[in-house]
């Protein structure tokens, strides 16, 4: 498998290279955030949010039950290819509209206010669900680490407490400003790549026994209760699709990125293909090293990758590698809080959220949307609360992330296709490949949105219900109700510097 080459950032007749602050003003916004992030930092935030050491590891147990090795490995390869098409198509639109609002701003510009409104609410649901999924996963792994080291027995209550502490850590780190966030994300890239190399290398060298290639690439396992193998394989794709989400972080940080019209687009695409390659290596390394499949699947640690490491490397080796994974997950959660808070800030800047006047406030000292950071981690905490009562709630939280954020990726692409020649491309574009790649992206997103609303286990009970569809319906209903309340206050600016109301609020909001 080789990386797909990126389209060259060729200046288009419609939008020559120019000062990014001036471009932001042309899009209707006065710059209020600090533009202190470079191109590598922008790529790093999306790569950190995708975080193969978070997504692959936390849902590995789900994969063992839902299709097994064959679905995990081939599903990863196939899903990665389709997601790359989504990323390429989204990157093209991002180059034309490099703002913190990202997806909803693109939809608003290309399709109108209602398109922007619903895209924004879906994007927000996905981003907040991602924080919950990432940090709760980190809490699970922290509990497994404590179990190996000190005999600690994780319970839903203690896991929730660890989760809250992690959320608090990420909130505090994000309050120090985008420069620290960028630095941590840059470190995160090398930590992830070195971590994958260390984990796979150790699992290849140390264990005396490995699974056959036939087992790794063809073994199908079904512990879902469903009889239809095609259905089980389809819902098993959640592991890959959940991991391949969050790359819109590059777009959300575009107002804080130098040369954002090109750098943010490059960041999206590079984050996807680098994760695609490294993630395949990680999944293969873990699966080859499985010693006892059933014991791994039902491990007392609650974390199947921890059992693989324990069986293959012993307690000390497993603890060391788990620590590598936990740190990577902490990097991932921190990056996701940054992305979500910028979405909250931008959506509030345009009057879309209840209490918008509060959430759009920016610190005059750090140029960070402080209130938006706190709102992001608080809502993420609420989303994870059902995990106290349901063993399957975590899978539902990850599905919420997927069905919230994935449709939001496709809407701007669909509207760009519908706009045809009326769309003015930015300096990074796909040229003649724009339409075929765009339609592939839209088709894939439509498929997975339906797929991950479906039940994941049988029989369907209160405990095994996939609540992602319920969460999606609730958000759409609330968004519709709130539209009739806030439609007069909501709106993206249509002229340079925005409306007088917007800019007065900006001046008042910098504290």
C-alpha positions in Angstrom: 0.0 0.0 0.0 1.5 3.3 -1.0 0.4 6.8 -0.1 -1.7 8.7 -2.6 0.2 11.7 -3.9 -1.2 15.1 -2.9 -2.4 17.5 -5.5 0.0 20.4 -6.0 -1.0 23.7 -4.4 -1.3 25.5 -7.7 -2.6 29.1 -7.4 -5.9 29.3 -9.1 -7.1 32.3 -11.2 -9.9 32.8 -8.7 -7.8 33.1 -5.6 -4.1 34.1 -5.9 -1.7 33.6 -2.9 -2.2 36.5 -0.5 -2.0 37.5 3.2 -4.1 35.2 5.3 -5.3 37.9 7.6 -6.6 39.9 4.6 -8.3 36.7 3.3 -10.0 36.2 6.7 -11.3 39.8 6.5 -12.6 39.1 3.0 -14.5 36.2 4.4 -16.1 38.5 6.9 -14.1 38.1 10.1 -11.7 40.3 12.0 -8.7 38.3 13.2 -8.8 37.8 17.0 -6.9 34.5 17.4 -3.1 34.3 17.4 -1.7 33.0 14.1 1.2 31.1 15.7 0.9 27.6 14.2 3.0 26.5 11.2 2.2 23.9 8.5 3.7 21.0 10.5 1.7 22.0 13.6 -1.5 22.1 11.5 -0.8 18.6 10.2 0.1 17.5 13.7 -3.2 18.4 15.2 -5.2 16.3 12.8 -2.7 13.4 13.0 -2.9 13.7 16.8 -6.8 13.7 16.8 -6.9 10.7 14.4 -4.4 9.0 16.8 -4.0 5.4 15.8 -2.8 4.7 19.3 -6.1 5.8 20.6 -8.7 4.7 18.1 -7.2 1.4 17.1 -6.4 0.5 20.7 -9.6 1.5 22.3 -11.8 -0.3 19.8 -9.6 -3.3 19.2 -11.8 -5.3 21.6 -14.8 -4.3 19.5 -13.1 -5.5 16.4 -12.2 -8.9 18.0 -15.9 -9.6 18.5 -17.3 -7.9 15.4 -15.7 -9.7 12.4 -12.3 -10.5 14.0 -8.9 -10.1 12.3 -10.1 -10.3 8.7 -12.5 -7.4 9.1 -10.0 -5.3 11.2 -7.2 -5.6 8.7 -9.1 -5.5 5.4 -11.6 -3.1 6.8 -8.8 -0.7 7.8 -7.3 -0.8 4.2 -10.7 -0.2 2.5 -12.0 2.4 4.9 -8.7 4.3 4.7 -9.0 4.6 1.0 -12.5 6.0 1.1 -11.6 8.3 3.9 -8.7 9.6 1.9 -11.2 10.6 -0.8 -13.3 12.4 1.8 -10.2 14.2 3.1 -9.1 15.2 -0.4 -12.5 16.6 -1.2 -12.8 18.4 2.1 -9.3 19.8 1.8 -10.2 21.5 -1.5 -13.2 23.3 0.1 -11.1 24.2 3.2 -8.6 26.0 0.9 -11.3 28.3 -0.3 -12.7 29.0 3.2 -10.0 28.8 5.8 -11.9 29.8 9.0 -12.3 28.4 12.5 -16.0 27.6 11.7 -14.7 25.3 8.9 -17.5 22.9 7.8 -20.5 24.9 8.8 -19.1 28.1 7.3 -18.4 26.3 4.0 -21.9 24.9 4.0 -23.4 28.3 4.8 -21.5 30.0 2.0 -22.2 27.2 -0.6 -25.8 26.3 0.3 -27.3 29.0 2.6 -28.0 29.6 6.3 -29.9 26.4 7.0 -27.3 24.2 5.5 -24.7 25.9 7.6 -26.9 25.7 10.7 -27.4 21.9 10.6 -23.8 21.2 9.5 -22.6 23.2 12.5 -24.7 21.2 14.9 -23.7 17.9 13.4 -20.0 18.9 13.5 -20.3 20.1 17.1 -22.0 16.8 18.1 -19.1 14.8 16.5 -16.4 16.9 18.0 -17.8 16.7 21.5 -18.4 13.0 21.2 -14.8 12.6 20.1 -13.5 14.3 23.2 -15.7 11.9 25.3 -14.6 8.8 23.3 -10.9 9.7 23.3 -10.6 10.7 27.0 -12.8 7.8 28.2 -10.6 5.4 26.2 -7.5 6.9 27.9 -9.2 6.4 31.3 -9.8 2.7 30.4 -6.2 2.2 29.5 -5.1 4.1 32.6 -7.2 1.7 34.7 -5.6 -1.3 32.9 -2.1 0.1 33.6 -2.9 0.5 37.3 -4.2 -3.1 37.3 -1.0 -4.4 35.9 1.2 -2.3 38.2 -0.6 -2.3 41.5 -3.4 -4.9 41.2 -6.0 -2.1 41.0 -9.5 -3.3 39.9 -11.1 -0.8 37.6 -14.9 -0.1 38.1 -17.2 2.1 36.1 -17.0 4.7 39.0 -13.2 4.8 39.2 -12.9 4.9 35.4 -15.3 7.9 35.3 -13.2 9.6 38.0 -10.0 9.1 36.0 -11.9 10.4 32.9 -12.9 13.6 34.7 -9.3 14.2 35.8 -8.1 13.8 32.2 -10.7 16.2 31.0 -9.6 18.8 33.6 -5.9 18.3 32.5 -6.8 19.0 28.8 -8.9 22.0 29.7 -6.0 23.6 31.6 -3.4 22.8 28.9 -5.6 24.5 26.3 -5.9 27.6 28.4 -2.2 28.4 27.9 -2.6 29.3 24.2 -2.2 27.8 20.8 1.6 27.8 20.9 1.6 25.2 23.6 -1.1 23.2 21.8 1.0 23.3 18.6 4.2 22.2 20.5 2.4 19.3 22.1 0.9 18.2 18.8 4.4 18.3 17.2 5.7 16.1 19.9 2.7 13.9 19.5 3.5 13.1 15.9 6.9 11.6 16.7 5.5 10.0 19.9 2.9 8.1 17.8 5.2 7.0 15.1 7.9 5.9 17.5 5.3 4.3 19.7 3.9 2.2 16.8 7.5 1.1 15.9 8.2 0.2 19.5 5.0 -1.8 20.1 5.2 -3.7 16.8 8.9 -4.3 17.1 8.5 -5.7 20.6 5.6 -7.9 19.6 7.5 -9.2 16.6 10.8 -9.9 18.5 9.9 -11.0 22.0 7.0 -13.6 21.9 8.0 -17.2 21.0 4.8 -17.8 19.1 2.9 -15.8 16.5 -0.3 -16.3 14.5 -0.2 -17.3 10.9 -0.8 -14.9 8.0 -3.8 -16.9 7.2 -5.3 -16.3 10.6 -4.5 -12.6 10.6 -5.9 -11.9 7.1 -8.8 -14.4 6.8 -10.0 -15.4 10.3 -13.6 -14.2 10.8 -15.1 -14.1 14.3 -18.7 -13.2 15.2 -19.6 -12.7 18.9 -22.3 -10.1 18.2 -25.3 -12.4 18.3 -26.2 -11.6 14.6 -26.1 -14.4 12.1 -25.6 -12.4 8.9 -21.8 -12.3 8.2 -22.1 -9.4 5.8 -24.0 -7.3 8.4 -21.4 -8.2 11.1 -18.5 -7.3 8.8 -20.2 -4.0 7.9 -20.7 -2.8 11.5 -17.1 -4.1 12.2 -15.9 -1.2 10.1 -16.6 1.1 13.0 -13.1 0.5 14.4 -11.5 2.0 11.3 -14.1 4.7 10.6 -14.0 5.9 14.2 -10.2 6.2 14.1 -10.3 8.0 10.8 -12.2 11.0 12.1 -11.2 14.4 13.5 -9.0 15.5 10.6 -11.2 18.6 10.3 -9.1 19.9 13.2 -6.7 21.3 10.6 -9.6 23.4 9.2 -10.8 24.5 12.7 -7.2 25.8 13.5 -6.8 27.6 10.2 -7.3 31.1 11.7 -4.3 30.3 13.9 -2.1 28.8 11.1 0.3 30.6 8.8 -0.5 30.2 5.0 -3.7 28.4 6.0 -5.2 28.3 2.5 -2.6 25.7 1.7 -1.3 24.5 5.0 -4.7 23.4 6.4 -5.5 21.4 3.2 -2.2 19.7 3.3 -2.6 19.0 7.0 -5.9 17.2 6.4 -4.6 14.9 3.6 -1.2 14.1 5.2 -2.8 13.3 8.5 -5.0 10.7 6.8 -2.4 8.9 4.6 0.3 8.8 7.3 -2.3 7.4 9.8 -3.5 4.9 7.2 -0.1 3.3 6.7 1.0 3.4 10.4 -2.4 2.1 11.6 -2.2 -0.9 9.3 1.2 -1.8 10.7 -0.1 -1.4 14.3 -3.2 -3.6 13.8 -1.1 -6.3 12.0 1.5 -6.3 14.7 -1.1 -6.7 17.5 -3.0 -9.4 15.7 0.0 -11.6 14.8 1.0 -11.5 18.5 -2.4 -12.8 19.9 -1.6 -15.9 22.1 -5.1 -16.9 23.3 -7.9 -15.3 21.3 -10.8 -15.9 23.7 -8.7 -14.9 26.7 -7.7 -11.7 24.9 -11.3 -11.0 24.0 -12.6 -11.4 27.5 -9.6 -10.1 29.4 -10.1 -9.0 33.0 -8.1 -5.8 32.3 -11.0 -4.7 30.1 -8.4 -3.7 27.4 -7.6 -6.6 24.9 -4.3 -4.9 23.6 -3.1 -4.9 27.2 -3.7 -8.6 27.4 -1.8 -9.2 24.1 1.2 -7.2 25.5 0.9 -9.1 28.9 0.9 -12.5 27.2 3.7 -11.7 24.8 6.0 -9.4 26.9 5.2 -10.0 30.6 4.0 -7.5 33.1 6.9 -5.1 32.9 7.0 -5.0 29.1 3.2 -4.6 28.9 3.2 -1.8 31.5 5.8 0.1 29.6 4.0 -0.2 26.3 0.7 0.7 27.9 2.3 3.9 29.2 3.3 4.8 25.7 -0.3 4.3 24.5 -1.7 6.3 27.4 0.5 9.3 26.7 -0.5 9.1 23.0 -4.1 9.1 24.0 -3.6 12.1 26.2 -2.0 14.0 23.3 -5.0 13.0 21.2 -7.6 14.2 23.7 -5.7 17.5 24.1 -5.8 18.2 20.4 -9.5 17.3 20.1 -10.3 19.8 22.9 -8.5 22.5 20.9 -10.4 21.7 17.8 -13.8 21.4 19.5 -13.3 24.7 21.4 -12.6 26.6 18.2 -15.8 25.2 16.7 -17.7 26.3 19.8 -16.0 29.8 19.5 -16.8 30.1 15.8 -20.4 28.9 16.1 -21.0 31.3 19.0 -19.3 34.1 17.0 -22.1 33.7 14.5 -24.8 33.6 17.2 -25.8 29.9 16.9 -25.4 28.6 20.4 -27.5 29.4 23.6 -25.4 31.9 25.5 -23.2 32.7 22.5 -22.1 36.0 24.0 -20.3 34.0 26.7 -18.7 31.2 24.6 -17.2 33.5 22.0 -15.2 35.5 24.5 -11.4 35.4 23.9 -8.7 35.9 26.4 -6.7 39.1 25.7 -3.6 37.5 27.2 -3.5 34.2 25.5 -5.9 34.9 22.6 -7.7 31.6 23.5 -11.5 31.1 23.7 -11.4 30.2 27.4 -15.2 29.7 28.0 -15.4 27.6 24.8 -12.7 25.3 26.2 -14.7 24.8 29.5 -18.0 24.2 27.7 -16.3 21.5 25.4 -15.0 19.4 28.3 -18.2 19.8 30.3 -20.5 18.5 27.5 -18.0 15.7 26.8 -18.3 14.6 30.4 -22.1 14.6 30.2 -22.0 12.5 27.0 -19.9 9.8 28.8 -22.0 9.5 31.9 -24.1 6.5 30.6 -20.9 4.5 30.8 -21.5 4.3 34.5 -24.6 2.1 33.9 -24.1 0.4 30.5 -21.1 -1.7 29.4 -21.9 -0.9 25.7 -22.2 2.8 26.3 -18.6 3.5 25.2 -19.3 1.9 21.8 -22.3 4.2 21.5 -20.2 7.3 22.3 -17.7 6.4 19.5 -20.6 5.9 17.1 -22.0 9.3 18.1 -18.6 10.8 17.1 -18.8 9.0 13.7 -22.4 9.7 12.8 -22.1 13.3 14.0 -18.9 14.4 12.4 -18.9 12.2 9.2 -22.0 13.7 7.6 -20.7 17.1 8.4 -17.6 16.3 6.3 -19.8 15.4 3.2 -22.2 18.3 3.3 -19.7 21.0 2.1 -18.4 18.6 -0.5 -21.9 17.9 -1.8 -22.7 21.6 -1.9 -19.4 22.3 -3.7 -20.4 19.7 -6.3 -23.8 21.2 -6.7 -22.3 24.7 -7.1 -20.3 23.6 -10.1 -18.4 26.5 -11.7 -19.8 28.9 -9.2 -17.4 27.6 -6.6 -14.1 29.6 -6.5 -11.3 27.2 -5.6 -8.5 28.2 -3.3 -4.8 27.8 -4.1 -5.0 24.0 -3.1 -7.4 22.1 -5.4 -8.0 18.8 -7.1 -8.4 20.1 -10.7 -10.1 17.6 -13.0 -10.3 15.1 -10.2 -12.5 17.3 -8.1 -15.9 15.8 -9.2 -15.1 12.0 -9.2 -13.3 12.2 -5.8 -16.1 14.4 -4.4 -18.9 11.9 -5.5 -17.0 9.0 -4.1 -16.7 10.9 -0.8 -20.4 11.7 -0.6 -21.4 8.2 -1.4 -19.1 6.7 1.3 -20.4 9.1 3.9 -24.0 8.3 3.1 -23.3 4.6 3.5 -21.5 4.8 6.9 -23.9 7.3 8.4 -26.7 4.7 8.0 -24.4 1.8 9.0 -23.4 3.2 12.3 -26.9 3.9 13.4 -27.7 0.2 13.3 -27.7 -2.1 16.3 -24.2 -3.6 17.1 -25.3 -6.5 19.2 -28.2 -9.0 19.4 -30.7 -9.2 21.1 -31.3 -5.5 21.2 -32.0 -4.5 24.8 -31.6 -1.3 26.8 -28.1 -2.4 27.6 -27.0 -3.3 24.0 -28.9 -0.5 22.2 -26.9 1.7 19.8 -27.8 5.1 21.2 -26.0 6.9 18.5 -29.1 7.1 16.4 -31.0 8.5 19.4 -28.3 11.1 20.0 -28.4 12.1 16.3 -32.2 12.5 16.4 -32.1 14.5 19.6 -29.5 16.9 18.2 -31.4 17.4 15.0 -34.6 18.0 16.9 -32.9 20.5 19.3 -31.2 22.2 16.3 -34.6 22.6 14.6 -36.3 24.0 17.7 -33.4 26.3 18.4 -33.4 27.5 14.8 -36.8 29.1 15.3 -35.4 30.8 18.5 -32.0 32.0 17.2 -32.5 32.3 13.4 -32.5 36.1 13.6 -29.3 36.2 15.6 -27.5 33.5 13.6 -25.6 34.4 10.5 -22.2 34.4 9.0 -20.9 37.8 7.9 -21.4 38.6 4.2 -19.0 41.5 3.8 -15.4 42.3 4.8 -15.1 42.7 8.6 -18.6 41.2 9.1 -21.6 43.0 10.4 -21.5 45.8 12.9 -23.1 43.5 15.5 -20.4 40.8 15.0 -17.5 43.2 15.3 -18.9 45.0 18.3 -19.3 41.6 20.0 -15.7 40.7 19.1 -14.4 43.9 20.7 -16.5 43.2 23.8 -15.6 39.5 23.8 -11.8 40.0 24.1 -11.2 39.9 27.9 
